[in-house]
Amino acid sequence: DFAVHQLYDCNWIVANCSTPANYFHVLRRQILLPFRKPLSPFPFDLVKAETDRYQNADLVWCQEEHKNQGYYDYVKPRLHTTISHTRSIW
């Protein structure tokens, strides 16, 4: 099957899960494929480099969606890991 071989040859699968249904189908595809690939990895090194440049700045996560929607719940723990829990994130 061409589509399966094409996915097998790539390093990762980029997905933009903007709704719960999108997230469900991405996870479903991961389970149904005969192999696993990493999805939409967090750029820890790039975020760390930027936050280190501005030690005195407040860190603020801003999104249009409500707090319980969007990427807030995904990004917040990764930001805390990146900055080693040394600064507050608003």
PyMOL Python script that loads the backbone (N, CA, C, O; Angstrom):
from pymol import cmd

cmd.read_pdbstr("""\
ATOM      1  N   ASP A   1       0.850  -1.177   0.000  1.00  0.00           N
ATOM      2  CA  ASP A   1       0.000   0.000   0.000  1.00  0.00           C
ATOM      3  C   ASP A   1       0.898   1.245   0.000  1.00  0.00           C
ATOM      4  O   ASP A   1       1.740   1.405   0.884  1.00  0.00           O
ATOM      5  N   PHE A   2       0.717   2.111  -0.982  1.00  0.00           N
ATOM      6  CA  PHE A   2       1.587   3.278  -1.174  1.00  0.00           C
ATOM      7  C   PHE A   2       1.581   4.218   0.020  1.00  0.00           C
ATOM      8  O   PHE A   2       2.642   4.670   0.449  1.00  0.00           O
ATOM      9  N   ALA A   3       0.409   4.523   0.565  1.00  0.00           N
ATOM     10  CA  ALA A   3       0.307   5.483   1.678  1.00  0.00           C
ATOM     11  C   ALA A   3       1.059   4.997   2.907  1.00  0.00           C
ATOM     12  O   ALA A   3       1.720   5.789   3.579  1.00  0.00           O
ATOM     13  N   VAL A   4       0.970   3.722   3.207  1.00  0.00           N
ATOM     14  CA  VAL A   4       1.670   3.163   4.371  1.00  0.00           C
ATOM     15  C   VAL A   4       3.172   3.218   4.163  1.00  0.00           C
ATOM     16  O   VAL A   4       3.904   3.585   5.082  1.00  0.00           O
ATOM     17  N   HIS A   5       3.649   2.864   2.977  1.00  0.00           N
ATOM     18  CA  HIS A   5       5.089   2.935   2.694  1.00  0.00           C
ATOM     19  C   HIS A   5       5.606   4.368   2.727  1.00  0.00           C
ATOM     20  O   HIS A   5       6.725   4.619   3.172  1.00  0.00           O
ATOM     21  N   GLN A   6       4.794   5.300   2.259  1.00  0.00           N
ATOM     22  CA  GLN A   6       5.197   6.702   2.284  1.00  0.00           C
ATOM     23  C   GLN A   6       5.354   7.180   3.728  1.00  0.00           C
ATOM     24  O   GLN A   6       6.326   7.870   4.038  1.00  0.00           O
ATOM     25  N   LEU A   7       4.428   6.834   4.613  1.00  0.00           N
ATOM     26  CA  LEU A   7       4.543   7.197   6.027  1.00  0.00           C
ATOM     27  C   LEU A   7       5.712   6.492   6.692  1.00  0.00           C
ATOM     28  O   LEU A   7       6.366   7.065   7.563  1.00  0.00           O
ATOM     29  N   TYR A   8       5.981   5.256   6.292  1.00  0.00           N
ATOM     30  CA  TYR A   8       7.069   4.493   6.891  1.00  0.00           C
ATOM     31  C   TYR A   8       8.427   5.129   6.580  1.00  0.00           C
ATOM     32  O   TYR A   8       9.340   5.075   7.405  1.00  0.00           O
ATOM     33  N   ASP A   9       8.562   5.723   5.406  1.00  0.00           N
ATOM     34  CA  ASP A   9       9.842   6.293   4.980  1.00  0.00           C
ATOM     35  C   ASP A   9      10.139   7.659   5.594  1.00  0.00           C
ATOM     36  O   ASP A   9      11.274   8.126   5.492  1.00  0.00           O
ATOM     37  N   CYS A  10       9.179   8.312   6.218  1.00  0.00           N
ATOM     38  CA  CYS A  10       9.428   9.633   6.811  1.00  0.00           C
ATOM     39  C   CYS A  10       9.876   9.493   8.268  1.00  0.00           C
ATOM     40  O   CYS A  10       9.662   8.453   8.892  1.00  0.00           O
ATOM     41  N   ASN A  11      10.499  10.549   8.805  1.00  0.00           N
ATOM     42  CA  ASN A  11      11.001  10.520  10.178  1.00  0.00           C
ATOM     43  C   ASN A  11       9.931  10.758  11.222  1.00  0.00           C
ATOM     44  O   ASN A  11       9.996  10.197  12.316  1.00  0.00           O
ATOM     45  N   TRP A  12       8.943  11.585  10.899  1.00  0.00           N
ATOM     46  CA  TRP A  12       7.881  11.898  11.845  1.00  0.00           C
ATOM     47  C   TRP A  12       6.630  12.296  11.078  1.00  0.00           C
ATOM     48  O   TRP A  12       6.670  12.512   9.866  1.00  0.00           O
ATOM     49  N   ILE A  13       5.532  12.387  11.791  1.00  0.00           N
ATOM     50  CA  ILE A  13       4.266  12.790  11.196  1.00  0.00           C
ATOM     51  C   ILE A  13       3.866  14.111  11.848  1.00  0.00           C
ATOM     52  O   ILE A  13       3.727  14.189  13.069  1.00  0.00           O
ATOM     53  N   VAL A  14       3.683  15.142  11.034  1.00  0.00           N
ATOM     54  CA  VAL A  14       3.288  16.449  11.536  1.00  0.00           C
ATOM     55  C   VAL A  14       1.763  16.513  11.534  1.00  0.00           C
ATOM     56  O   VAL A  14       1.123  16.258  10.514  1.00  0.00           O
ATOM     57  N   ALA A  15       1.188  16.857  12.685  1.00  0.00           N
ATOM     58  CA  ALA A  15      -0.265  16.922  12.810  1.00  0.00           C
ATOM     59  C   ALA A  15      -0.658  18.191  13.543  1.00  0.00           C
ATOM     60  O   ALA A  15      -0.014  18.579  14.518  1.00  0.00           O
ATOM     61  N   ASN A  16      -1.706  18.832  13.077  1.00  0.00           N
ATOM     62  CA  ASN A  16      -2.250  20.017  13.747  1.00  0.00           C
ATOM     63  C   ASN A  16      -3.615  19.633  14.307  1.00  0.00           C
ATOM     64  O   ASN A  16      -4.622  19.693  13.602  1.00  0.00           O
ATOM     65  N   CYS A  17      -3.641  19.247  15.550  1.00  0.00           N
ATOM     66  CA  CYS A  17      -4.882  18.782  16.187  1.00  0.00           C
ATOM     67  C   CYS A  17      -5.637  19.970  16.770  1.00  0.00           C
ATOM     68  O   CYS A  17      -5.419  20.344  17.923  1.00  0.00           O
ATOM     69  N   SER A  18      -6.508  20.551  15.987  1.00  0.00           N
ATOM     70  CA  SER A  18      -7.235  21.732  16.440  1.00  0.00           C
ATOM     71  C   SER A  18      -8.571  21.389  17.090  1.00  0.00           C
ATOM     72  O   SER A  18      -9.200  22.254  17.700  1.00  0.00           O
ATOM     73  N   THR A  19      -9.008  20.147  16.970  1.00  0.00           N
ATOM     74  CA  THR A  19     -10.255  19.723  17.615  1.00  0.00           C
ATOM     75  C   THR A  19     -10.033  18.369  18.272  1.00  0.00           C
ATOM     76  O   THR A  19      -9.092  17.660  17.915  1.00  0.00           O
ATOM     77  N   PRO A  20     -10.878  17.999  19.224  1.00  0.00           N
ATOM     78  CA  PRO A  20     -10.761  16.670  19.820  1.00  0.00           C
ATOM     79  C   PRO A  20     -10.881  15.551  18.782  1.00  0.00           C
ATOM     80  O   PRO A  20     -10.240  14.509  18.920  1.00  0.00           O
ATOM     81  N   ALA A  21     -11.693  15.759  17.752  1.00  0.00           N
ATOM     82  CA  ALA A  21     -11.838  14.748  16.708  1.00  0.00           C
ATOM     83  C   ALA A  21     -10.531  14.546  15.958  1.00  0.00           C
ATOM     84  O   ALA A  21     -10.170  13.412  15.644  1.00  0.00           O
ATOM     85  N   ASN A  22      -9.807  15.638  15.662  1.00  0.00           N
ATOM     86  CA  ASN A  22      -8.503  15.518  15.002  1.00  0.00           C
ATOM     87  C   ASN A  22      -7.543  14.705  15.854  1.00  0.00           C
ATOM     88  O   ASN A  22      -6.845  13.822  15.356  1.00  0.00           O
ATOM     89  N   TYR A  23      -7.517  15.014  17.144  1.00  0.00           N
ATOM     90  CA  TYR A  23      -6.628  14.308  18.070  1.00  0.00           C
ATOM     91  C   TYR A  23      -6.974  12.821  18.115  1.00  0.00           C
ATOM     92  O   TYR A  23      -6.084  11.970  18.113  1.00  0.00           O
ATOM     93  N   PHE A  24      -8.257  12.517  18.155  1.00  0.00           N
ATOM     94  CA  PHE A  24      -8.705  11.124  18.158  1.00  0.00           C
ATOM     95  C   PHE A  24      -8.203  10.389  16.922  1.00  0.00           C
ATOM     96  O   PHE A  24      -7.681   9.279  17.028  1.00  0.00           O
ATOM     97  N   HIS A  25      -8.357  11.002  15.751  1.00  0.00           N
ATOM     98  CA  HIS A  25      -7.973  10.326  14.511  1.00  0.00           C
ATOM     99  C   HIS A  25      -6.458  10.176  14.373  1.00  0.00           C
ATOM    100  O   HIS A  25      -5.981   9.201  13.794  1.00  0.00           O
ATOM    101  N   VAL A  26      -5.704  11.137  14.904  1.00  0.00           N
ATOM    102  CA  VAL A  26      -4.244  10.999  14.890  1.00  0.00           C
ATOM    103  C   VAL A  26      -3.830   9.814  15.759  1.00  0.00           C
ATOM    104  O   VAL A  26      -3.005   8.998  15.347  1.00  0.00           O
ATOM    105  N   LEU A  27      -4.400   9.719  16.960  1.00  0.00           N
ATOM    106  CA  LEU A  27      -4.079   8.588  17.838  1.00  0.00           C
ATOM    107  C   LEU A  27      -4.562   7.268  17.238  1.00  0.00           C
ATOM    108  O   LEU A  27      -3.878   6.249  17.334  1.00  0.00           O
ATOM    109  N   ARG A  28      -5.732   7.291  16.624  1.00  0.00           N
ATOM    110  CA  ARG A  28      -6.268   6.085  15.989  1.00  0.00           C
ATOM    111  C   ARG A  28      -5.342   5.614  14.870  1.00  0.00           C
ATOM    112  O   ARG A  28      -5.079   4.418  14.739  1.00  0.00           O
ATOM    113  N   ARG A  29      -4.847   6.555  14.063  1.00  0.00           N
ATOM    114  CA  ARG A  29      -3.943   6.185  12.986  1.00  0.00           C
ATOM    115  C   ARG A  29      -2.648   5.604  13.543  1.00  0.00           C
ATOM    116  O   ARG A  29      -2.098   4.657  12.979  1.00  0.00           O
ATOM    117  N   GLN A  30      -2.156   6.169  14.651  1.00  0.00           N
ATOM    118  CA  GLN A  30      -0.941   5.642  15.283  1.00  0.00           C
ATOM    119  C   GLN A  30      -1.127   4.176  15.683  1.00  0.00           C
ATOM    120  O   GLN A  30      -0.222   3.359  15.508  1.00  0.00           O
ATOM    121  N   ILE A  31      -2.290   3.855  16.214  1.00  0.00           N
ATOM    122  CA  ILE A  31      -2.548   2.496  16.666  1.00  0.00           C
ATOM    123  C   ILE A  31      -2.736   1.540  15.489  1.00  0.00           C
ATOM    124  O   ILE A  31      -2.286   0.395  15.543  1.00  0.00           O
ATOM    125  N   LEU A  32      -3.393   1.998  14.437  1.00  0.00           N
ATOM    126  CA  LEU A  32      -3.700   1.115  13.315  1.00  0.00           C
ATOM    127  C   LEU A  32      -2.519   0.872  12.380  1.00  0.00           C
ATOM    128  O   LEU A  32      -2.491  -0.140  11.680  1.00  0.00           O
ATOM    129  N   LEU A  33      -1.549   1.776  12.356  1.00  0.00           N
ATOM    130  CA  LEU A  33      -0.375   1.546  11.510  1.00  0.00           C
ATOM    131  C   LEU A  33       0.482   0.429  12.097  1.00  0.00           C
ATOM    132  O   LEU A  33       0.500   0.242  13.313  1.00  0.00           O
ATOM    133  N   PRO A  34       1.191  -0.313  11.252  1.00  0.00           N
ATOM    134  CA  PRO A  34       2.033  -1.405  11.766  1.00  0.00           C
ATOM    135  C   PRO A  34       3.349  -0.905  12.389  1.00  0.00           C
ATOM    136  O   PRO A  34       4.188  -1.723  12.766  1.00  0.00           O
ATOM    137  N   PHE A  35       3.545   0.406  12.502  1.00  0.00           N
ATOM    138  CA  PHE A  35       4.753   0.991  13.083  1.00  0.00           C
ATOM    139  C   PHE A  35       4.368   2.283  13.775  1.00  0.00           C
ATOM    140  O   PHE A  35       3.263   2.784  13.568  1.00  0.00           O
ATOM    141  N   ARG A  36       5.256   2.835  14.593  1.00  0.00           N
ATOM    142  CA  ARG A  36       4.990   4.087  15.312  1.00  0.00           C
ATOM    143  C   ARG A  36       5.992   5.154  14.874  1.00  0.00           C
ATOM    144  O   ARG A  36       7.173   4.871  14.674  1.00  0.00           O
ATOM    145  N   LYS A  37       5.501   6.378  14.729  1.00  0.00           N
ATOM    146  CA  LYS A  37       6.341   7.534  14.411  1.00  0.00           C
ATOM    147  C   LYS A  37       6.054   8.625  15.427  1.00  0.00           C
ATOM    148  O   LYS A  37       4.920   8.735  15.894  1.00  0.00           O
ATOM    149  N   PRO A  38       7.050   9.441  15.787  1.00  0.00           N
ATOM    150  CA  PRO A  38       6.777  10.553  16.704  1.00  0.00           C
ATOM    151  C   PRO A  38       5.850  11.565  16.059  1.00  0.00           C
ATOM    152  O   PRO A  38       5.956  11.803  14.856  1.00  0.00           O
ATOM    153  N   LEU A  39       4.922  12.185  16.837  1.00  0.00           N
ATOM    154  CA  LEU A  39       4.027  13.234  16.390  1.00  0.00           C
ATOM    155  C   LEU A  39       4.543  14.558  16.923  1.00  0.00           C
ATOM    156  O   LEU A  39       5.098  14.561  18.022  1.00  0.00           O
ATOM    157  N   SER A  40       4.393  15.793  16.169  1.00  0.00           N
ATOM    158  CA  SER A  40       4.483  17.214  16.488  1.00  0.00           C
ATOM    159  C   SER A  40       5.334  17.464  17.697  1.00  0.00           C
ATOM    160  O   SER A  40       4.800  17.975  18.681  1.00  0.00           O
ATOM    161  N   PRO A  41       6.780  17.112  17.722  1.00  0.00           N
ATOM    162  CA  PRO A  41       7.634  17.171  18.919  1.00  0.00           C
ATOM    163  C   PRO A  41       7.822  18.610  19.395  1.00  0.00           C
ATOM    164  O   PRO A  41       7.829  19.548  18.599  1.00  0.00           O
ATOM    165  N   PHE A  42       7.983  18.768  20.780  1.00  0.00           N
ATOM    166  CA  PHE A  42       8.138  20.103  21.349  1.00  0.00           C
ATOM    167  C   PHE A  42       9.595  20.541  21.219  1.00  0.00           C
ATOM    168  O   PHE A  42      10.491  19.764  21.548  1.00  0.00           O
ATOM    169  N   PRO A  43       9.860  21.762  20.750  1.00  0.00           N
ATOM    170  CA  PRO A  43      11.240  22.229  20.537  1.00  0.00           C
ATOM    171  C   PRO A  43      11.898  22.704  21.843  1.00  0.00           C
ATOM    172  O   PRO A  43      12.128  23.900  22.018  1.00  0.00           O
ATOM    173  N   PHE A  44      12.196  21.778  22.750  1.00  0.00           N
ATOM    174  CA  PHE A  44      12.762  22.134  24.049  1.00  0.00           C
ATOM    175  C   PHE A  44      14.015  22.999  23.912  1.00  0.00           C
ATOM    176  O   PHE A  44      14.165  23.995  24.619  1.00  0.00           O
ATOM    177  N   ASP A  45      14.913  22.619  23.002  1.00  0.00           N
ATOM    178  CA  ASP A  45      16.184  23.341  22.862  1.00  0.00           C
ATOM    179  C   ASP A  45      15.978  24.780  22.378  1.00  0.00           C
ATOM    180  O   ASP A  45      16.645  25.694  22.864  1.00  0.00           O
ATOM    181  N   LEU A  46      15.073  24.986  21.436  1.00  0.00           N
ATOM    182  CA  LEU A  46      14.835  26.341  20.924  1.00  0.00           C
ATOM    183  C   LEU A  46      14.156  27.221  21.962  1.00  0.00           C
ATOM    184  O   LEU A  46      14.486  28.400  22.095  1.00  0.00           O
ATOM    185  N   VAL A  47      13.205  26.647  22.698  1.00  0.00           N
ATOM    186  CA  VAL A  47      12.524  27.420  23.733  1.00  0.00           C
ATOM    187  C   VAL A  47      13.503  27.777  24.840  1.00  0.00           C
ATOM    188  O   VAL A  47      13.484  28.900  25.344  1.00  0.00           O
ATOM    189  N   LYS A  48      14.359  26.836  25.224  1.00  0.00           N
ATOM    190  CA  LYS A  48      15.355  27.110  26.267  1.00  0.00           C
ATOM    191  C   LYS A  48      16.302  28.214  25.834  1.00  0.00           C
ATOM    192  O   LYS A  48      16.623  29.100  26.626  1.00  0.00           O
ATOM    193  N   ALA A  49      16.747  28.174  24.603  1.00  0.00           N
ATOM    194  CA  ALA A  49      17.657  29.205  24.096  1.00  0.00           C
ATOM    195  C   ALA A  49      17.009  30.592  24.169  1.00  0.00           C
ATOM    196  O   ALA A  49      17.663  31.562  24.554  1.00  0.00           O
ATOM    197  N   GLU A  50      15.736  30.688  23.805  1.00  0.00           N
ATOM    198  CA  GLU A  50      15.046  31.980  23.845  1.00  0.00           C
ATOM    199  C   GLU A  50      14.795  32.448  25.275  1.00  0.00           C
ATOM    200  O   GLU A  50      14.992  33.623  25.581  1.00  0.00           O
ATOM    201  N   THR A  51      14.362  31.545  26.151  1.00  0.00           N
ATOM    202  CA  THR A  51      14.095  31.965  27.533  1.00  0.00           C
ATOM    203  C   THR A  51      15.384  32.330  28.254  1.00  0.00           C
ATOM    204  O   THR A  51      15.373  33.194  29.132  1.00  0.00           O
ATOM    205  N   ASP A  52      16.482  31.696  27.904  1.00  0.00           N
ATOM    206  CA  ASP A  52      17.770  32.051  28.517  1.00  0.00           C
ATOM    207  C   ASP A  52      18.253  33.435  28.082  1.00  0.00           C
ATOM    208  O   ASP A  52      18.978  34.101  28.822  1.00  0.00           O
ATOM    209  N   ARG A  53      17.854  33.868  26.888  1.00  0.00           N
ATOM    210  CA  ARG A  53      18.259  35.187  26.401  1.00  0.00           C
ATOM    211  C   ARG A  53      17.596  36.309  27.189  1.00  0.00           C
ATOM    212  O   ARG A  53      18.150  37.403  27.300  1.00  0.00           O
ATOM    213  N   TYR A  54      16.421  36.044  27.733  1.00  0.00           N
ATOM    214  CA  TYR A  54      15.637  37.072  28.417  1.00  0.00           C
ATOM    215  C   TYR A  54      15.330  36.632  29.846  1.00  0.00           C
ATOM    216  O   TYR A  54      14.181  36.339  30.175  1.00  0.00           O
ATOM    217  N   GLN A  55      16.343  36.586  30.683  1.00  0.00           N
ATOM    218  CA  GLN A  55      16.204  36.090  32.050  1.00  0.00           C
ATOM    219  C   GLN A  55      15.244  36.911  32.906  1.00  0.00           C
ATOM    220  O   GLN A  55      14.586  36.358  33.787  1.00  0.00           O
ATOM    221  N   ASN A  56      15.150  38.207  32.668  1.00  0.00           N
ATOM    222  CA  ASN A  56      14.306  39.068  33.496  1.00  0.00           C
ATOM    223  C   ASN A  56      12.892  39.262  32.953  1.00  0.00           C
ATOM    224  O   ASN A  56      12.079  39.945  33.575  1.00  0.00           O
ATOM    225  N   ALA A  57      12.595  38.672  31.810  1.00  0.00           N
ATOM    226  CA  ALA A  57      11.279  38.852  31.200  1.00  0.00           C
ATOM    227  C   ALA A  57      10.253  37.907  31.825  1.00  0.00           C
ATOM    228  O   ALA A  57      10.591  36.809  32.267  1.00  0.00           O
ATOM    229  N   ASP A  58       8.990  38.352  31.855  1.00  0.00           N
ATOM    230  CA  ASP A  58       7.895  37.479  32.275  1.00  0.00           C
ATOM    231  C   ASP A  58       7.574  36.523  31.130  1.00  0.00           C
ATOM    232  O   ASP A  58       7.574  36.917  29.963  1.00  0.00           O
ATOM    233  N   LEU A  59       7.304  35.281  31.467  1.00  0.00           N
ATOM    234  CA  LEU A  59       6.907  34.308  30.458  1.00  0.00           C
ATOM    235  C   LEU A  59       5.389  34.234  30.426  1.00  0.00           C
ATOM    236  O   LEU A  59       4.751  33.962  31.443  1.00  0.00           O
ATOM    237  N   VAL A  60       4.812  34.478  29.249  1.00  0.00           N
ATOM    238  CA  VAL A  60       3.362  34.522  29.104  1.00  0.00           C
ATOM    239  C   VAL A  60       2.953  33.615  27.953  1.00  0.00           C
ATOM    240  O   VAL A  60       3.483  33.731  26.848  1.00  0.00           O
ATOM    241  N   TRP A  61       2.008  32.707  28.210  1.00  0.00           N
ATOM    242  CA  TRP A  61       1.422  31.901  27.147  1.00  0.00           C
ATOM    243  C   TRP A  61       0.083  32.539  26.793  1.00  0.00           C
ATOM    244  O   TRP A  61      -0.758  32.747  27.667  1.00  0.00           O
ATOM    245  N   CYS A  62      -0.114  32.845  25.527  1.00  0.00           N
ATOM    246  CA  CYS A  62      -1.331  33.515  25.086  1.00  0.00           C
ATOM    247  C   CYS A  62      -1.965  32.713  23.957  1.00  0.00           C
ATOM    248  O   CYS A  62      -1.284  32.290  23.023  1.00  0.00           O
ATOM    249  N   GLN A  63      -3.281  32.507  24.054  1.00  0.00           N
ATOM    250  CA  GLN A  63      -4.010  31.822  22.984  1.00  0.00           C
ATOM    251  C   GLN A  63      -5.420  32.373  22.921  1.00  0.00           C
ATOM    252  O   GLN A  63      -5.934  32.907  23.904  1.00  0.00           O
ATOM    253  N   GLU A  64      -6.041  32.242  21.760  1.00  0.00           N
ATOM    254  CA  GLU A  64      -7.396  32.758  21.576  1.00  0.00           C
ATOM    255  C   GLU A  64      -8.433  31.885  22.268  1.00  0.00           C
ATOM    256  O   GLU A  64      -9.455  32.386  22.737  1.00  0.00           O
ATOM    257  N   GLU A  65      -8.177  30.588  22.331  1.00  0.00           N
ATOM    258  CA  GLU A  65      -9.142  29.668  22.910  1.00  0.00           C
ATOM    259  C   GLU A  65      -9.165  29.778  24.429  1.00  0.00           C
ATOM    260  O   GLU A  65      -8.269  30.367  25.033  1.00  0.00           O
ATOM    261  N   HIS A  66     -10.184  29.214  25.031  1.00  0.00           N
ATOM    262  CA  HIS A  66     -10.273  29.169  26.486  1.00  0.00           C
ATOM    263  C   HIS A  66      -9.133  28.318  27.041  1.00  0.00           C
ATOM    264  O   HIS A  66      -8.502  27.554  26.311  1.00  0.00           O
ATOM    265  N   LYS A  67      -8.883  28.460  28.322  1.00  0.00           N
ATOM    266  CA  LYS A  67      -7.780  27.743  28.969  1.00  0.00           C
ATOM    267  C   LYS A  67      -7.897  26.224  28.792  1.00  0.00           C
ATOM    268  O   LYS A  67      -6.884  25.537  28.654  1.00  0.00           O
ATOM    269  N   ASN A  68      -9.130  25.700  28.796  1.00  0.00           N
ATOM    270  CA  ASN A  68      -9.305  24.260  28.674  1.00  0.00           C
ATOM    271  C   ASN A  68      -9.386  23.797  27.222  1.00  0.00           C
ATOM    272  O   ASN A  68      -9.743  22.651  26.951  1.00  0.00           O
ATOM    273  N   GLN A  69      -9.055  24.684  26.299  1.00  0.00           N
ATOM    274  CA  GLN A  69      -9.011  24.322  24.880  1.00  0.00           C
ATOM    275  C   GLN A  69      -7.634  24.699  24.343  1.00  0.00           C
ATOM    276  O   GLN A  69      -6.826  25.281  25.066  1.00  0.00           O
ATOM    277  N   GLY A  70      -7.369  24.380  23.111  1.00  0.00           N
ATOM    278  CA  GLY A  70      -6.101  24.759  22.501  1.00  0.00           C
ATOM    279  C   GLY A  70      -4.933  23.986  23.078  1.00  0.00           C
ATOM    280  O   GLY A  70      -5.101  22.861  23.549  1.00  0.00           O
ATOM    281  N   TYR A  71      -3.746  24.583  23.043  1.00  0.00           N
ATOM    282  CA  TYR A  71      -2.512  23.887  23.400  1.00  0.00           C
ATOM    283  C   TYR A  71      -2.023  24.181  24.808  1.00  0.00           C
ATOM    284  O   TYR A  71      -0.949  23.712  25.185  1.00  0.00           O
ATOM    285  N   TYR A  72      -2.766  24.934  25.592  1.00  0.00           N
ATOM    286  CA  TYR A  72      -2.305  25.331  26.930  1.00  0.00           C
ATOM    287  C   TYR A  72      -1.887  24.129  27.781  1.00  0.00           C
ATOM    288  O   TYR A  72      -0.799  24.117  28.357  1.00  0.00           O
ATOM    289  N   ASP A  73      -2.753  23.126  27.854  1.00  0.00           N
ATOM    290  CA  ASP A  73      -2.447  21.966  28.694  1.00  0.00           C
ATOM    291  C   ASP A  73      -1.262  21.159  28.166  1.00  0.00           C
ATOM    292  O   ASP A  73      -0.593  20.469  28.936  1.00  0.00           O
ATOM    293  N   TYR A  74      -1.002  21.238  26.886  1.00  0.00           N
ATOM    294  CA  TYR A  74       0.152  20.548  26.301  1.00  0.00           C
ATOM    295  C   TYR A  74       1.440  21.327  26.546  1.00  0.00           C
ATOM    296  O   TYR A  74       2.467  20.738  26.881  1.00  0.00           O
ATOM    297  N   VAL A  75       1.392  22.633  26.382  1.00  0.00           N
ATOM    298  CA  VAL A  75       2.599  23.452  26.422  1.00  0.00           C
ATOM    299  C   VAL A  75       3.078  23.752  27.848  1.00  0.00           C
ATOM    300  O   VAL A  75       4.283  23.752  28.099  1.00  0.00           O
ATOM    301  N   LYS A  76       2.166  24.003  28.775  1.00  0.00           N
ATOM    302  CA  LYS A  76       2.550  24.448  30.118  1.00  0.00           C
ATOM    303  C   LYS A  76       3.546  23.510  30.813  1.00  0.00           C
ATOM    304  O   LYS A  76       4.573  23.998  31.285  1.00  0.00           O
ATOM    305  N   PRO A  77       3.306  22.190  30.905  1.00  0.00           N
ATOM    306  CA  PRO A  77       4.291  21.343  31.580  1.00  0.00           C
ATOM    307  C   PRO A  77       5.625  21.277  30.838  1.00  0.00           C
ATOM    308  O   PRO A  77       6.673  21.106  31.462  1.00  0.00           O
ATOM    309  N   ARG A  78       5.594  21.409  29.529  1.00  0.00           N
ATOM    310  CA  ARG A  78       6.841  21.377  28.762  1.00  0.00           C
ATOM    311  C   ARG A  78       7.641  22.659  28.966  1.00  0.00           C
ATOM    312  O   ARG A  78       8.871  22.620  29.015  1.00  0.00           O
ATOM    313  N   LEU A  79       6.955  23.790  29.084  1.00  0.00           N
ATOM    314  CA  LEU A  79       7.654  25.035  29.405  1.00  0.00           C
ATOM    315  C   LEU A  79       8.286  24.956  30.794  1.00  0.00           C
ATOM    316  O   LEU A  79       9.426  25.378  30.985  1.00  0.00           O
ATOM    317  N   HIS A  80       7.547  24.417  31.759  1.00  0.00           N
ATOM    318  CA  HIS A  80       8.101  24.265  33.108  1.00  0.00           C
ATOM    319  C   HIS A  80       9.331  23.364  33.098  1.00  0.00           C
ATOM    320  O   HIS A  80      10.307  23.641  33.795  1.00  0.00           O
ATOM    321  N   THR A  81       9.292  22.299  32.321  1.00  0.00           N
ATOM    322  CA  THR A  81      10.456  21.414  32.202  1.00  0.00           C
ATOM    323  C   THR A  81      11.629  22.147  31.563  1.00  0.00           C
ATOM    324  O   THR A  81      12.773  22.002  31.994  1.00  0.00           O
ATOM    325  N   THR A  82      11.335  22.931  30.537  1.00  0.00           N
ATOM    326  CA  THR A  82      12.387  23.659  29.828  1.00  0.00           C
ATOM    327  C   THR A  82      13.099  24.650  30.738  1.00  0.00           C
ATOM    328  O   THR A  82      14.322  24.780  30.679  1.00  0.00           O
ATOM    329  N   ILE A  83      12.347  25.342  31.570  1.00  0.00           N
ATOM    330  CA  ILE A  83      12.961  26.360  32.438  1.00  0.00           C
ATOM    331  C   ILE A  83      13.284  25.799  33.820  1.00  0.00           C
ATOM    332  O   ILE A  83      13.622  26.553  34.733  1.00  0.00           O
ATOM    333  N   SER A  84      13.183  24.491  33.976  1.00  0.00           N
ATOM    334  CA  SER A  84      13.515  23.789  35.220  1.00  0.00           C
ATOM    335  C   SER A  84      12.729  24.328  36.415  1.00  0.00           C
ATOM    336  O   SER A  84      13.257  24.387  37.525  1.00  0.00           O
ATOM    337  N   HIS A  85      11.487  24.715  36.199  1.00  0.00           N
ATOM    338  CA  HIS A  85      10.603  25.216  37.260  1.00  0.00           C
ATOM    339  C   HIS A  85      11.195  26.399  38.022  1.00  0.00           C
ATOM    340  O   HIS A  85      10.896  26.578  39.203  1.00  0.00           O
ATOM    341  N   THR A  86      12.029  27.211  37.370  1.00  0.00           N
ATOM    342  CA  THR A  86      12.681  28.323  38.051  1.00  0.00           C
ATOM    343  C   THR A  86      11.946  29.662  37.888  1.00  0.00           C
ATOM    344  O   THR A  86      12.231  30.615  38.612  1.00  0.00           O
ATOM    345  N   ARG A  87      11.008  29.735  36.944  1.00  0.00           N
ATOM    346  CA  ARG A  87      10.268  30.965  36.679  1.00  0.00           C
ATOM    347  C   ARG A  87       8.790  30.674  36.555  1.00  0.00           C
ATOM    348  O   ARG A  87       8.389  29.542  36.284  1.00  0.00           O
ATOM    349  N   SER A  88       7.982  31.696  36.754  1.00  0.00           N
ATOM    350  CA  SER A  88       6.530  31.540  36.609  1.00  0.00           C
ATOM    351  C   SER A  88       6.137  31.719  35.152  1.00  0.00           C
ATOM    352  O   SER A  88       6.774  32.454  34.398  1.00  0.00           O
ATOM    353  N   ILE A  89       5.079  31.030  34.783  1.00  0.00           N
ATOM    354  CA  ILE A  89       4.504  31.195  33.452  1.00  0.00           C
ATOM    355  C   ILE A  89       3.086  31.700  33.634  1.00  0.00           C
ATOM    356  O   ILE A  89       2.282  31.073  34.323  1.00  0.00           O
ATOM    357  N   TRP A  90       2.780  32.822  33.023  1.00  0.00           N
ATOM    358  CA  TRP A  90       1.466  33.436  33.164  1.00  0.00           C
ATOM    359  C   TRP A  90       0.621  33.093  31.974  1.00  0.00           C
ATOM    360  O   TRP A  90      -0.533  33.515  31.894  1.00  0.00           O
TER     361      TRP A  90
END
""", "prot")
cmd.dss("prot")
cmd.show_as("cartoon", "prot")
cmd.util.cbc("prot")
cmd.orient("prot")
